[in-house]
């Protein structure tokens, strides 16, 4: 539905820009307590720095000490910079 502007008599389209929401889960090492990375949208694993997450026998391991990675804090963000 076109909306009329007070400045000009030309119709202005009122469209809402959809915001993408990113669900994230923090991955923390059980042994050393280091935050190794994040899981985005329940499927994408993103390390904090290169080499912080290793994959051994289909299990996520800490790149620093080799300990198990456990889920920590969770949240949602609208930008990748807002994760964590």
N, C-alpha and C positions, 0 to 999 in steps of 0.2 A: 504494500500500500504506500503510495507516494505521500511524502510529508511536505507541506509548504513551509518555506523559510520566511522569516520576517524581513530579512534583508532584501531578498530578491523574490520575484513571483515565480521563479522556476522551481519545479518539483525536485526534491532531494530524496534520494533513496535511503531509507533507514535500514541498514543491514548490520547485524551484530557480528563481530569477528569472533569465531569460535576459538576458545583457548584450549590448547591441549594440556591435559593433566598427566603428569608423570608420577606414578606410584614407585617409591623406592624403599629398599630395605638395606640397612647397613650390615656388612659382613665383618665380624670381629673374631680374632684368633682366641681360642680358648687358653692356649699356653702362655703367650706373651702379651695378650690384650691389645695388640695393634689393630687398627682399623685397616683392613686390607682392600676393601672396595665396597661396591654397592650392586644390588640387583635392581634393574629398572624394569618396570612393567611386568614383573614376575617371570621374565625370560632372558633379559640381557644382563650379562655379568660385566661390570666395568671396574677394573682395578684403580686404586688411587694413584699409583705410579706403576710404570712398567716393571714386571717381575714380582709384584706383590701377591699375586694369586697364581697358584700352580694347580694343574689338574692331574691327579694321580688315581688311576683305576676308577674313573667316573666320579671322583670326590674332589671337592674344592679344598685346597690346603694353603696354608700361609706360606708365602714366598720367603719370609724372613727366618722362621724356625721350623716349618713343616707341620705345625699343629693344625687341628681341625678348625674350620671356620664355622661360626655359628651366627644365626641372624640376630641382629640387635635392634636398634631403633628403627621405626618406620615412619613414613610421612608421604606427603604429596607435594608436588611443585609444579609450577607452570613453565619453568625454564630449566635447562640442564645445570646452569650455574647455581640454582637454588637448592640443589640436592645436598643433603648432609646437614 
